[in-house]
């Protein structure tokens, strides 16, 4: 049994937290990436208005043209690229986009390479489709960056696709352009697919001006994934999109036709309104930055060691010396203090790390940090 199979996953912690809430317990959620931020009221108003106007029927599986035009303008302005509406496929969140990419572009038995630590759902989706999951481990001591030796090893590999999550979940780090350049050169040399999961690009604290998007390389086999879940705090709307060449999107479109026909049109109109209000992104980014700062200061005082994130609202931290068993720590912290955290084994077997999500409100983060300190002080001899 692997470390990942033995460990408590963040999904298990999340489910236990929900069960506790159903019993009436107050839970402080630091385990999931669901921003505790109200959706802009104009976005909700637009969604409701379009539903009342009758936009409640089938539409194109590609997404309505008006939304695809809006997405194109948004990406071109934010990333400095030149795409058009035919390069856009609207999906139910980015997770569905990833599923379609894996299902229709990669065959069972083929290899997909990705950097760890990374989002745990990748391994589940990839292995369920009988695709070979090939991780490249990165480490705390190298600031979670791949080494020249790692890149040399990738050059020697045979693979069908490279999946690049940048900025990273769970570390919040942004890979620099130099490393992205090398990865893209390798992928092009292999004539492989380059899958860029870029859902967090608009949470980069300094802004996305110099962000090395995979779209900037104009590679014909690049496929980029996006979502409004984090940038606009619209997790429940399940609205995302895929950007690629039209022939690739035609393959993915068939999957949408067979499975769910189209994203609800009234939700697509909510997306148009959201993307037209860039102040939402700027406001949310500042909220995330401030929440991360509060959490980082508190964790540092408790002896947690981490590299300060460049983006997202995650802190991926090595646990203090007092914490010997991360599974026990996570379970008892939830049971005794009502604080839910994500064990690091969920992200590639990093079993002496915890991912903290600063997606909760500031006051809840402060209370959660106090409770973690209480737990460590009360149990320092037993954990």
C-alpha positions in Angstrom: 0.0 0.0 0.0 1.4 3.4 -1.0 1.7 6.5 1.2 -1.2 8.0 -0.6 -3.4 5.0 0.0 -2.6 4.9 3.7 -3.1 8.6 4.3 -6.2 10.5 5.2 -7.1 12.6 2.1 -8.5 16.1 2.2 -11.7 14.8 0.6 -12.1 12.5 3.6 -11.5 15.4 6.0 -14.0 17.5 4.0 -16.7 14.8 4.2 -16.1 14.4 8.0 -16.3 18.2 8.4 -19.6 18.2 6.5 -21.0 15.5 8.8 -20.0 17.4 11.9 -21.7 20.5 10.5 -24.9 18.5 9.9 -24.8 17.7 13.6 -24.6 21.4 14.4 -20.9 21.8 15.0 -19.1 24.9 13.9 -16.3 24.0 11.5 -13.5 26.2 10.3 -12.8 25.1 6.7 -9.1 25.4 5.8 -9.1 22.2 3.7 -11.0 23.2 0.5 -10.5 25.8 -2.1 -14.0 27.3 -1.9 -13.6 31.1 -1.3 -15.9 32.4 1.4 -16.7 35.5 -0.7 -20.1 36.6 -1.8 -20.7 36.5 -5.6 -21.1 40.0 -7.0 -24.8 40.8 -6.9 -24.9 42.0 -10.5 -23.7 38.6 -11.6 -26.5 36.9 -9.8 -29.1 39.5 -11.0 -28.0 38.9 -14.6 -28.3 35.1 -14.2 -31.8 35.4 -12.8 -32.9 38.0 -15.4 -31.8 35.7 -18.3 -33.6 32.7 -16.7 -36.8 34.8 -16.4 -36.4 35.9 -20.0 -36.5 32.3 -21.2 -32.8 31.4 -21.6 -33.5 28.0 -20.1 -33.2 25.7 -23.2 -30.6 23.8 -25.2 -27.8 25.8 -26.9 -24.6 25.1 -28.7 -22.2 22.6 -26.9 -19.4 25.1 -27.8 -21.0 27.8 -25.6 -23.0 30.8 -26.8 -21.0 33.1 -29.1 -21.5 36.1 -26.9 -19.7 34.4 -24.0 -16.9 33.1 -26.2 -16.3 36.6 -27.5 -16.2 37.9 -24.0 -13.7 35.2 -22.9 -11.5 36.0 -25.9 -11.3 39.6 -25.0 -10.6 38.8 -21.4 -7.8 36.4 -22.2 -6.3 38.6 -24.9 -6.2 41.6 -22.5 -5.0 39.7 -19.4 -2.5 37.4 -21.0 -1.3 39.4 -24.1 -2.3 36.7 -26.5 -4.4 36.7 -29.7 -7.2 34.1 -29.7 -10.6 34.2 -31.3 -14.0 32.8 -30.2 -13.5 29.6 -32.3 -10.7 28.7 -29.9 -13.0 28.6 -26.9 -15.1 25.6 -25.6 -17.3 26.4 -22.6 -17.4 23.7 -20.0 -19.0 22.9 -16.6 -16.0 24.1 -14.6 -12.4 23.3 -15.5 -12.6 19.8 -14.1 -15.0 18.8 -16.9 -12.6 20.3 -19.4 -9.8 18.2 -18.0 -12.0 15.1 -18.2 -12.7 15.8 -21.8 -9.1 16.3 -22.6 -8.0 13.1 -21.0 -10.9 11.1 -22.5 -10.7 12.3 -26.1 -7.0 13.2 -26.6 -5.1 10.5 -24.7 -5.5 6.7 -24.9 -5.3 4.1 -22.2 -1.7 3.0 -21.7 -0.2 6.3 -22.9 1.9 8.4 -20.5 1.1 11.8 -19.0 3.8 13.6 -17.1 3.2 16.2 -14.4 5.0 17.9 -11.5 4.3 17.1 -7.8 3.1 18.2 -5.4 -0.1 18.8 -7.3 -3.9 18.6 -7.1 -4.9 15.1 -6.0 -7.8 14.8 -8.5 -5.3 14.5 -11.3 -4.1 11.1 -10.2 -7.7 9.8 -9.7 -8.9 11.0 -13.1 -5.8 9.8 -15.0 -5.6 6.4 -13.4 -9.3 5.7 -13.7 -8.9 6.2 -17.5 -6.0 3.7 -17.4 -3.6 6.4 -18.5 -0.1 6.1 -17.0 0.5 8.8 -14.4 4.2 9.8 -14.4 5.0 12.2 -11.5 8.1 14.3 -11.3 8.7 15.1 -7.6 9.8 18.6 -6.6 10.9 19.4 -3.1 10.7 22.1 -0.4 14.5 22.6 -0.4 14.4 23.7 -4.0 11.4 26.0 -3.5 9.2 23.4 -5.3 10.9 24.0 -8.6 12.1 21.2 -11.0 15.8 20.9 -11.1 18.0 20.7 -14.3 18.3 16.9 -13.6 14.4 16.7 -13.5 14.2 18.4 -16.9 16.9 16.1 -18.3 14.9 13.1 -17.1 11.8 14.4 -18.8 13.7 14.8 -22.0 14.4 11.0 -21.9 10.8 10.0 -21.3 8.2 8.9 -23.8 4.9 10.7 -23.1 1.7 11.7 -24.9 1.0 14.8 -22.7 2.5 17.1 -20.1 0.1 18.5 -17.6 1.2 21.8 -16.1 -0.6 23.4 -13.2 0.7 26.9 -12.9 0.2 28.6 -10.4 0.4 25.5 -8.3 -2.2 23.9 -6.1 -1.0 23.2 -3.3 2.1 25.4 -3.1 0.9 28.6 -4.6 4.2 29.0 -6.4 4.4 30.3 -10.0 6.9 28.6 -12.3 9.2 31.2 -13.9 9.3 31.6 -17.7 12.8 30.0 -18.0 11.5 26.7 -16.7 8.3 26.9 -18.7 10.4 27.6 -21.8 12.4 24.4 -21.2 9.2 22.3 -20.6 7.5 23.7 -23.7 10.6 22.9 -25.8 10.6 19.4 -24.6 6.9 18.9 -25.2 7.2 20.3 -28.7 10.2 18.1 -29.4 8.0 15.1 -28.4 5.0 16.3 -30.4 3.0 15.8 -27.2 0.0 17.7 -25.9 0.7 20.6 -23.5 -2.1 20.8 -21.0 -2.0 24.1 -19.1 -4.2 24.2 -16.0 -4.3 28.0 -15.5 -7.3 28.4 -13.2 -5.3 30.4 -10.7 -3.5 32.8 -13.0 -5.7 35.8 -12.0 -4.9 35.2 -8.3 -1.2 36.0 -8.7 -0.6 38.7 -6.0 1.4 41.0 -8.2 -1.0 40.5 -11.1 -0.7 38.4 -14.3 1.2 40.9 -16.4 4.3 38.7 -16.8 2.6 35.4 -16.3 4.1 32.7 -18.7 0.8 31.3 -20.0 1.0 28.2 -22.2 -1.1 30.1 -24.7 1.8 32.6 -25.3 3.8 29.9 -27.1 1.3 29.5 -29.9 1.8 25.7 -29.9 -0.8 23.9 -32.0 -1.2 21.1 -29.5 -1.5 23.3 -26.4 -4.8 23.0 -24.4 -5.4 25.5 -21.6 -8.0 25.2 -18.9 -9.8 28.1 -17.1 -12.6 28.7 -14.6 -14.4 31.5 -12.8 -14.4 29.5 -9.5 -11.3 31.2 -7.9 -10.8 34.5 -9.7 -14.5 35.4 -9.3 -15.4 33.2 -6.3 -18.1 31.5 -8.4 -17.4 27.9 -7.4 -21.1 26.9 -7.4 -21.7 28.2 -10.9 -19.5 25.5 -12.4 -18.4 27.7 -15.3 -15.1 27.2 -17.1 -13.7 26.9 -20.6 -11.0 25.2 -22.7 -8.8 27.1 -25.1 -7.1 25.2 -28.0 -7.1 24.8 -31.8 -10.5 24.2 -33.5 -9.8 20.7 -34.5 -9.0 19.7 -30.9 -12.1 21.4 -29.6 -14.3 19.6 -32.1 -13.2 16.3 -30.5 -14.0 17.6 -27.0 -17.3 19.0 -28.2 -18.6 15.5 -29.0 -18.1 14.5 -25.4 -20.3 17.5 -24.3 -23.0 16.5 -26.8 -23.1 13.0 -25.4 -22.9 13.8 -21.7 -24.6 17.1 -20.8 -25.4 18.9 -24.1 -24.4 22.4 -22.9 -23.7 24.6 -19.9 -27.0 26.3 -18.8 -27.4 29.4 -20.9 -28.5 31.6 -18.0 -25.2 30.7 -16.2 -23.3 31.6 -19.3 -24.8 35.0 -19.2 -23.7 35.3 -15.6 -20.2 34.6 -16.9 -20.5 37.4 -19.4 -21.4 39.9 -16.6 -18.6 38.6 -14.4 -15.9 38.9 -17.0 -17.0 42.4 -17.8 -16.3 43.6 -14.3 -12.6 43.4 -13.8 -12.9 45.0 -10.4 -14.2 41.7 -9.1 -10.9 40.0 -9.9 -8.8 42.9 -8.4 -11.0 42.9 -5.2 -10.8 39.1 -4.7 -7.1 39.0 -5.3 -6.6 41.6 -2.6 -8.8 39.6 -0.2 -6.8 36.4 -0.9 -3.5 38.3 -0.4 -4.6 39.7 2.9 -6.0 36.3 4.1 -2.8 34.5 3.2 -0.8 37.2 5.0 -2.8 36.7 8.2 -2.5 32.9 8.0 1.2 33.0 7.1 2.1 35.2 10.1 0.2 32.9 12.5 1.6 29.7 11.1 5.2 31.0 11.2 4.8 31.8 14.9 3.7 28.2 15.5 6.8 26.8 13.8 5.3 25.8 10.5 7.8 26.1 7.7 6.7 27.0 4.1 7.6 29.1 1.1 5.4 32.1 0.8 3.0 31.6 -2.1 3.1 33.8 -5.2 -0.6 33.2 -5.9 -3.8 31.3 -4.9 -4.9 31.2 -1.3 -3.0 28.1 -0.3 0.0 27.6 2.1 1.7 24.2 1.8 3.6 23.9 5.0 5.9 21.4 6.7 4.5 20.6 10.1 6.4 21.6 13.3 8.6 19.1 15.1 5.8 18.6 17.7 3.6 17.0 15.0 4.8 13.5 14.3 1.7 11.9 12.7 0.0 14.2 10.2 -3.0 11.9 9.9 -3.6 12.0 13.7 -3.0 15.7 13.7 -5.6 16.4 11.0 -8.3 14.0 12.4 -7.9 15.2 16.0 -7.7 18.9 15.0 -11.1 18.4 13.4 -12.7 16.4 16.2 -11.3 18.4 19.1 -11.1 21.9 17.7 -13.4 22.0 14.7 -10.6 23.0 12.3 -10.4 21.1 9.0 -7.0 21.0 7.1 -5.7 19.0 4.1 -3.0 16.4 4.7 -0.1 16.7 2.3 -0.2 13.1 1.2 -3.2 14.0 -0.9 -0.9 16.0 -3.2 1.6 13.4 -4.1 2.7 11.6 -0.9 4.1 14.6 1.0 3.1 13.1 4.3 4.9 15.6 6.6 3.1 18.6 5.0 -0.3 20.2 5.4 -2.1 22.4 2.9 -3.9 25.3 4.5 -6.5 27.1 2.5 -6.9 30.8 3.4 -10.3 30.8 1.6 -12.2 31.4 4.8 -13.1 34.9 6.2 -10.4 36.7 8.1 -12.1 36.3 11.4 -12.5 32.6 10.9 -8.9 32.2 9.9 -7.8 34.0 13.1 -10.0 31.8 15.3 -8.8 28.7 13.4 -5.1 29.7 14.0 -5.8 30.1 17.7 -7.4 26.7 17.9 -4.5 25.1 16.1 -2.1 26.7 18.6 -4.3 25.4 21.4 -4.2 21.9 20.0 -0.4 21.8 19.6 0.1 23.2 23.1 -2.3 20.7 24.6 -1.0 17.7 22.7 2.7 18.4 22.1 3.8 15.3 23.9 1.4 12.9 22.1 1.3 14.1 18.4 
